[in-house]
Amino acid sequence: MRSDRWAFGGMLAVVVSLIVGVVSAAVGDHAGSTTLWVILGMGAVGACLAVRASSLAVIVSALLAGLELRDPAPWGTWAVASGLLFLFALRRPRFDAVAAGVLVAGISLFAAYVPWWGGGSGGVFGLVALVVAMVGVGQWVQAQRRYVVAEVGRRRQEAERRREEVARHVAEERLRIARELHDSVAHHLAVVSVHTNVARANLVRSPRVAERALADVQAATQSVMEELGVVLGVLRAAESERAPSVPVDAAAIEDLLRSFTGIGLRVETDGLEHLLVLAPLALTAAQRLLQEALTNAQRYGDGGVSVVVDAPVDGYVTVSVRNAWVPREAASVGSGLGLVGMEERVHLLGGAFHAGPDADGFLVSAQLPATAPRNTKETPV
């Protein structure tokens, strides 16, 4: 009741009306009226029942209306019946409130026009109008409260949806950055590892070979730093900004293949010129795919790998990387995240991806679009 201003106001009106009636019954023109004291007693009982929106409060309100019409009391007590009805309509469903209003209005008309009851019809229409107004106001306040509750719930759901959307974008961005780090750094670290071993083996017997190997290590380390700089640039960029992508062309593909042959991997190629018909995004994905597939071939293969690029068919270029499969110990097997990253890249471009052992070794195959994709969830870098 304290936190409900409308209920507090209705109860205050009932209490004030009862106080006016008590004063009139004690020292006013209606002093000594038995009907007035009955009205006041019933009003007090009705006020207690109205606190809990009990249906008995409606019956008390109807009886009060009938008694008021039979023996008009001071004007202040006329608000008791309508006040009780307002408190009831404020907390009950629409059907209950309308039924209560019909009951009180019916009792009022009955008391005004039945001869043997002895009531007067002078104020019946004013009382009925007051009953209708109280039911209407009570239901209007209740409807406004339902609207506010629904609006608060909708806004809470919208805020929760936005938080989930932000969390999803953050997770996707973290996944993309992790994929970029894996694709960009893994190859260069493999180069560093191989050349470091070469330098260690030739440090004493062939200082010139060791020096050349250390120079290759330095170049690979510089490439790692540059790749990390690009990723950090993505992290520092505002959400509305697009990170600049490094253009990929035939020279970049050649440099990539040369870097693998420099660490002892035998690379056989066929049809690389077909990569030039790929869309820019697909060409970038092809470079990343070759980088990851050749890195895996160098780690887990027998030192040889073949790269075949087929001519475009139905708007798609097929890139295949196959190497002999050499069984490894369980501890030396990778996590498989590189294959997952390649598959995600290809699928985002609308292509098809396959990776797994076959009769001739281990095959990585991808179909990439020769035209830019119409709809992509994100732009591979």
N, C-alpha and C positions, 0 to 999 in steps of 0.2 A: 504493500500500500504506500509506503514512504517513497519508493522509487517510481511509482506510477502517478504522475501529476494529474491525469484525468480522473483516476479513481479517487485520489485525495480530494480533488475539487468536488466530485459528486458526493462523497461522504461528508465534506464540510457543509455543503448545501443542506443535506439531510439533518445534520446536527444543529445548524442554525435554525432551521424550521422547527425542530423539536424544542429548542430553547425559547423561541417566540411563543410556541404553544404553551409551554410551562408557565411563562410569565403571564400570559392571558388567562390561563386556568387559575392562577393564584390571585392576581390583583386586577385583571382586566374585566372587560364586559362579559366574558364567558366564565367568570369565576363560579366554581361549584358545578360546572357542567360535567355530568357523568360521561357523556359521549366523548367529550374532549379528552378526558383522562384515559378513556379506553383507546382513543386514537393515538395518544402519546405513548401509551404502553406498547401498543402494537407496532408503532413506528420504531421504538427502541429495539424491540425483538427483531423487526425486519432489518434494521441497520446491522445487527450482529450477524444475521443470516446472509446479508448482501456482501459481507467481507469475503465470504467463500463462494459467492455467486451461486448460492443454493436455490433450488427450484421453489423451496418454501417461501423465499423472499417475494416471488411473483404472486403467490397466493395472498400473502400479507398485503402487498401493494393493491391487489384487486379488492380485498375487503376494506382497506382504507379508503379507496375511491368510492365504494358504496356507502360507507358511513359518512364521508364528507358530503355526499349529495343528499343524504337523509337528514342530517342535522349540520348545516354549514358551520364550520369552525372558523377560527381566525384565518386570514388569508395566508399567513405564513405556513400553516400546516398542510396546505394544498400541494406544496412542493415535495412532501415526504413520499407519496406514492410514486410520483414521476422520478424522484431521485433514486428510489430503490430499483425501479425499472431500468434506469440508465446504468446503474452499477451492474445489473444482471446482463444487459445487452453488451456491455463493454468487454465481457470475458467469455461469453457463450457463443456457440455457432449461430449462423444466420437463421436457421430454421427455428431454433429454440427462442431466439430473440423476437422473431416475428410472431411466433405462437404466443409468447408472453404478452406482447402488445395487443394482439387480438383478444386475449382473455381479459386483460384489464379494461380495454375499450368496451368489450361486450358487457362486462359487469357494470361499468359506468352507465351505459345506455339502459340496461335492465333496471338499475336503481333509479334512474331518472323517469322512466315511463311506465313502470308497473305501479298501478294505483295502491295496492295493499302495502307496498313498501314505504309509501309516504314521502318519497324523495321529491326534490324539485329539479326541473329541467333547465333552470336559468344558466348554470355554469357547466353543463355537461359537454357542450361542444368545445369549450375552452380546455376542459380537462382531457378530452379525447385528442385534441390537437397537441396538447402538451405531451401526451403519451406517445403519439406518433413521432414527435420531434425527438424525444429522448431515445426511442429505439433507433431512429435514423442516425442521430449523432453518435450513439454508442457503436453502431455497426461501421460508420464512416471512420471513426478513430481506429477500430480494429483492422479495417482494410488498409489504412495507412501504415499501421504497424507491420502487417504482413508484407506490404510492399518494401518497407525499409529493411526488414529481415531478409527478403529475397534479394534486394539490391546489395546488401552487405555480403551475402553468400556468393552472389555472382562476382563481385569485385574480389573477394577472397580467392575464388576459383581462378579468376583471370590472373591475379598476382601469382598464384601457385603455378599456373600454366606458363607464365613468363619466366619464373624461376627455373622450371624444368627445361624450358626452351634454351635459356642461357646455359644451364648445366650441360645440355646436350651439345650445344655449339662448342663449349669449352672442351668436352670430351672428344668431339670430332677434330678440333684443332690440335689437341694433344696427340691424337692418333696420327694426324697428318704430319706433324712435326717429327714424331718418332719414326714414321716411315721415311721421311726425308733424311733424317740423321742416319738411318740404317743404309739407305740406298747410296747416300753420298760418301759416307765415311768408311764403310766396310771395304770397298775396293782399295782405297788409298792405304788403309791400314794393312791390307794384304800385301800391297806393294812394299810398304815399309818393312814388314816382317821378312819378306823374301830377300830384299836387298841388304837388310841387316845381317841375315845369315851369310850372304855372299861376302860381305865385308869382313865378318868375323873369320870366315874360312881363309881369306886371302890377305889378311892383315900383315902377315909376316912374309909369306912366300911371293906374293904379288901385290905390292903396295898400290900400283897403278889401278889394278882391278878393284881393290878395296876402296880407293879414292873415288872411282867412278860410281861404285855402288852407294857410297855415302852421299854423293851428289844426287843420285836418284832418290835416296831417302829424304834429303832436304827438299827436293821438288815435290815429292808426295806429301810431305808434312805441310808445305806451303799451300798445297791444294786443299788439304783438310782444313786449314785455318780459314781459307777463303769460303769454303762450303759452310763452315760454322758461322762465319760472318753473315752469310745470306740468311741462315736460319734465325740468327739473333735479330736481324733486320725485320724478319716476319714477326717475331715476338714483340718487338718494340713498336711496330706500326699500329696505327689506330685501326679500329674494327672496320671503318669505312674505306680504308686505304687498301689497295691491292699491292702485294709485294711484287716488285719487278722480276720477271722471269728471265733467266739467262737463255738467249737464243741458241737453238741447236741446229746445226747444219751438217753437211757431209764431212767437213773438216773435223767437227767435234766427234763424230762417229769414228773417223780414222784415228784420231788421237786416242780414243778409248781403246780401240783394238791394238794400237801400237803399245799402249801401256801394259797390256796383258802379255803381248809377245816379248816385251822387255823383261818380264819376270819368268820367262821360260815356258809359257803356255803356247802350244801349237794351235793356231787358229786358222781354220779353213773357211773361206767365205764364198758365197755364191748369190748373185742377184742383189748386192747392196744398193745398186742404183735405183731399185724400186722403192727404197725408203724415201727418196726425194719427192714422191707423189703424195706422201702422207700430209695430213693437216698438221699445223704447228704443234697443237697439243698432243696429237698422236705421235709426232716425231720425238717430242720430249719424253713421252711414255716409252717409246721404243728404245731410246738411249738408256733410260733407267732399267728397262727390262734386260737389255744386253749387259749392262753393268752388273746387275745382280746375278743373272744366269752364268756369266763368265766367271764371276767371283766364286760361285758354288762349284763350277767345273774345275777351277784351279785348286779349290780346297779338297774336293771329294772325288775328282776324276783321276784319270791316269796320265794327265798332262796334255791331252789332245781334245779338241772340241771343233764342231762344225756349225757354222752359222749360215742358214739358208733363208733368203727372202724371196717369196713367190710374187709373181706379177699380180696386179690387182684383179680380183674377181668379185663382181657384184658390189663394187665400191669398197672392198676390204683387202688389205695386204696381210698376208700370213708370214709371221716371223717365227722361225724354228731354231732352237739351239739344242744340240744333242752332244752328249759326251759319254764315254764308257763309264759304267757304274762299277765303282770299287767298293766292296763291303768294308765298313768301318766298325770300330768298337762303339758301343752305345754312348760312351763318354764323349766321343768325337763328333757325334751327330749334332747338327745345328738345331736351333729352336723352331725353324720353319716360318719365322715372321717375315723373312724376305719374300717367300712365295706368297704369303698372304697379302703383302703390300703390292706385289706385281698383279695379283688377281684383282685387287680393289681398283688399281689404276685402269686396267683394261675394262672392267665392268663399268666404271664411271664414264668411259668414253663410248659405251654401247657395244663393245667387242666381246669376243669369247676367249677364254683362257684355259689352258690345260698344262699340268705339270705332273710327271710321274715316270716310273720306269717302264720301258718297253723292251722288245726283243733285242734292240741294238744298244741299249744303255739307258740313260736318263734323258727324257725329252721335255723341254719347255717350249710351248707353242702358244702364240697369241694372234688373234685376228684384230687388226687395228683399222679404223675407218680412214679412207683416203680423203674424206671431206670432214669439216668441223662438225662435231655432234650438235644436235639441236637442243637437247636438254641434258644437262649434267648437274648433279647435286653439288659438285665442287669442281674447281679447276685444278687439275694436277699440276704441280710445279716441277 
